[in-house]
Amino acid sequence: MRVSATLPDFPWDLLEPAKAVAAGHPDGIVDLSIGTPVDPVPAVVREALCAAADAPGYPLTAGTPAVRSAIRRWVARACGATFDDIGVLPTIGSKELVGGLPAQLGLGAGDVVVIPPVCYPTYEVGARLTGAKVMRADSLVSLGPATNIKLIWVNSPANPSGRVLPPAHLRKVVDWARERGAVVASDECYLTLGWEVEPTSILSPSVNGGSLDGLLAVHSLSKRSNLAGYRAGFVAGDPALVGELLAVRKHAGMIVPQPVQAAMVAALDDETSATEQRTRYAARRGVLREALEKAGFAISHSEAGLYLWASRDEDCWSTVEHLAQLGILVAPGTFYGPTGERHVRVALTATDERIAAAAERLASAA
Ligand SMILES: Cc1ncc(COP(=O)(O)O)c(C=O)c1O
């Protein structure tokens, strides 16, 4: 039995030839492909991790009381979620939850998972691991009479497009899902990175009408607090659903390490370093956006999040090749879905020096 055979090709392997070309640039590669943070972990978070380093016993899957209340405080502040009974659960980064959610909710063959037309590939992987069918759709109308829809993923601000769904759109998804008994999982890991619009959480009463029924919000500290290496995320929402996830995850040993739980408390309570990081990304975004536009790229959406969704109105692999010749590596849009074929995703996660180098190279080629 080869489970991997049921999964899509691992896309990053396909980028290796372009990476080799970009790495040949005399001033080195500017890697804007994978959105991996490059700035330091905030000192207050490192100190909290170290202070909790003596952790000989098993941690709680549910999280310490301290991390549970830090999550509650944060979702009240950042998402407008002022529900006394909100379910919260720390996760080992958010990717494992995205990949495991359909299984942990008990989905299987015959069930349908709805995902956006271009999106983070792990939504599809999680569904395929259970044998569930995937439908890519932006508008629920386009789903037709499909039954057996058990889970709907939304991602606003979106990876890769940076699109933000307005509250009215989210509200429609919630109403539609509730009528059919489907769960809405809202991946909000870029929620705090709104540039031209203020993204709204599914946990906001303006979207959910004051009820958490059937709703899960997935959050990550990877980008907000540069904690990708710690693996720190959480899920919050419908207490019954979160309780079920806890029950399953306790059995499966899906536990966030104790020192990471302590680091999460420090990170969630620290808005200062999150604002500093946001400011860095805003500056990089400004430089890259201008350079790309002057070099003839059109930028679509990208009103929020960690990427510029850029197009030269040609096949995305031609754009990847063109930029690799300049020593700049980006991700082709088809990694995220067939309709991404004329775009590339340009990440803002490189040092100021590398972003400046990219801008210079684009200017010299324009
Ligand atoms: C949309 C989206 N969801 C989830 C993740 C996973 O993030 P992490 O596992 O670091 O929390 C990413 C990572 O890039 C992402 O882009």
The ligand as an ORCA input file, in Angstrom:
! r2SCAN-3c Opt
* xyz 0 1
  C      -2.829     29.122      4.068
  C      -1.884     28.424      4.967
  N      -2.361     27.663      5.951
  C      -1.548     27.014      6.800
  C      -0.192     27.111      6.686
  C       0.678     26.321      7.633
  O       1.400     27.107      8.491
  P       2.050     26.510      9.800
  O       1.990     25.026      9.750
  O       3.445     27.018      9.822
  O       1.240     27.041     10.944
  C       0.371     27.888      5.680
  C       1.829     27.976      5.535
  O       2.388     28.617      4.714
  C      -0.500     28.561      4.797
  O      -0.042     29.331      3.803
*
